[in-house]
Amino acid sequence: MLKNRWRRGLVVGAAAFLLAQGVGRLGLLRRLELKAWDARMRAFADPAASSPDIVLVLVDQYSLDLYAEAQDLSWPWPRELYGYLVRYLAAGGARAVFFDFATTESSRSGPEDDAAFAEAVAEGGNVVLPVFLSDEDKASDPERLGLLARFAVEPPPRGVSDETFRSATLPIPELLRAARAVGNVRVNPDEDSIYRRLPLWHRFGEMTLPSVPEALVSVIDSGGGRPPLRLDRGGRMIIRFFGPGGTYRTYPVAALLNSYAQIREGRPPQLPPSAFAGKVVMVGLSAVGLFDLKASPLSGVVSGVEIHAAALDTLLNHRAFGEPSAGATAVYAALMAFLAGVGVSAVKRTGANAAFAAGVLLLPAAAAAAAFLAGWWLDFATPTVAVFSAVLGGAVLNYSHEGRERRFLKGVFRHYLSPQVIDRILENPGLLRLGGEEREVTSFFSDLAGFTSISEALPPSELVALLNAYLSAMTDIILEAGGTLDKYEGDAIIAFWNAPLDDPGHARKACAAAIACQERLAALRPEFESRFGRGLRMRIGLNTGPAVVGNMGSSRRFDYTAMGDTINLAARLESAAKHYGVPTLAGEETVSRAGDAIMSREVDIVRVVGKARPVRIFELVGERGSLSAEAESRLRDYGAALEAFRRRDWEAAGAAFAGLPGDAVASLYAERCRRFAADPPADDWDFVFDLKTK
């Protein structure tokens, strides 16, 4: 059976894996994977972990409005202002400066304006300018292309884009000559228009040109020798975004220009240049009308320079994510699919199966999160679809293959066995084979007093109704207490505890069930008298000891039952309860195992019919804490009288027993005391009485 489950699980896992791979190859899971990656980025975002050495200077709406009102300057501004900016940052000791806007056309303010900016760039010696590479087939200025060649690298380094660009939009020649480096600002977003990765190097004709972060790193650390960087399967760097827009320290460009003017005028600056010491300053556009707004995994709208800032932070501090190969990812998805398929097929118990399914469905998310923390983009969507398909397929097959059998077994046995027995049979159908095992059990026998006369007095229909009401009430108590119903024999109920499942508290639970049955019958007695004209009284016998428990019978018809001397003695004690006039008798081992939770009194030491060994028998009085003060007092008086009897003080014992009117056991002992006072037993008598009847 288990082998079939494993085989079925492997088939389910294989089918789920192939389904997930097929859906993935169609591209239907791509957007789900991208959104899942963004969720990981949001979940583990930590703006405080971003580099404090990267700052942004933005041409924002505030700066545009300020210069429009104060100096009547409209965009684009004269490039001389950018020269002021470069000199201000150089005075403060900035490590590198990047301008993220086009300088491809000559200034509207004339050649002198371009010359002033170029002079400042050359003096700064740390300025990176943007180039825009394109796949359009159009002519480029030969002079500018010649100047661009000095920024190319050979041989092509790791992380080169697969795409070869055919044209370039370049800064004017004056600025190309003055710049320390250039970087390609052409970055393609993923298919959902969100920027998550970029190539570090780009092919343009015969040249290999750097991206913006590579160009900035070359200015900051021209010595090289950096450790290898993790890349995605396409050779691109996956950007680590530490927070949403505004994560990096940001200044309006007007604040820096005003500070430069104040320094030139000999006044204290609004912002001291030293604030930028050792910083990489990235100058960009954030005003809405300048149209350099993009989307990141953590923000719907950010300035384009913030994408480059996050990319620089990732590259500069070696924080890029790796991506396992397609083959490794497929193996991982297959393992997840087989784990889910085999697990759901092999785990039999419903609760455990549901728990396993829930756990394995969460596993791709947990693995993806753990991989993120370790610096890897581990696929989430495909393994999740594979696991979900395997769980669903396994559940459907389990239901179709085994659901009918399980429902049949539950329907047949639910009236005869406890739910625990049914569950064990469903887990291991081998229990339905003939044979048994030796276990310690507590056996329960009950019988109705005077049932023969009751059955003769009632019509069959009323007798059946009475029995059904009585047996239903008692059986519910037994099963709720963890007992296993063995069988009914007319009005008799036979049950046992500690089989088929281990239950260390079986004796206590059996005693509590017997007490509860007597209390329930007492509560039902008025109703039975009203409906049937008969009140019912029950006798119960309990005994604890070894027994053989299992399926007994023929190969075509058998019952789950218990057999042995322990069971027989319980039946004898039920019969003996009539002799002593008590509702419930239990053997010494049962009372000892039940412990202090059950209150009892010793009734006698007897030798039952067919047994040579005597046993002490006890009446169950109630659960501890349930007796009234008067009942507890009578129980103590009875115990004192029994001690006197065992001391052979017949007169004192007889008087003490006689002082307990209405107590059948005390009356029996009072009669014994009178007899022994007149004719004492032999000195070696062991206080054992032989029961003559079964």
Secondary structure by P-SEA (a helix, b strand, c coil): caaaaaaaaaaaaaaaaaaaaaaaaaccaaaaaaaaaaaaaaaacccccccccbbbbcccaaaaaaaaaaccccccccaaaaaaaaaaaaaacccbbbbcccccccccccaaaaaaaaaaaaaacbbbbbbbbccccccccaaaaaaaccccccccccccccccccccccccaaaaaaccbbbbccccccccccccccccbbbcccbbbbcaaaaaaaaaccccccccccccccccccccccccccccccccaaaaaaaaaaaaaccccccccccccccbbbbbbccccccccccccccccccaaaaaaaaaaaaaacbbbbbccaaaaaaaaaaaaaaaaaaaaccccaaaaaaaaaaaaaaaaaaaaaaaaaccccccaaaaaaaaaaaaaaaaaaaaacaaaaaaaaaaccccccaaaaaaaaacccccccbbbbbbbbbbbbbbcaaaaaaaaccaaaaaaaaaaaaaaaaaaaaaacccccccccccccccccccccccaaaaaaaaaaaaaaaaaaaaaaaaaaaccbbbbbbbbbbbbbbbbcccccccccccccccaaaaaaaaaaaacccccccccccaaaaaaacccbbbbbcbbbbcccccbbbbbbbbccccccccaaaaaaaaaaaaaaaaaaacaaaaaaaaaaaccccaaaaaaaaaaaaaaacccccccccccccccc
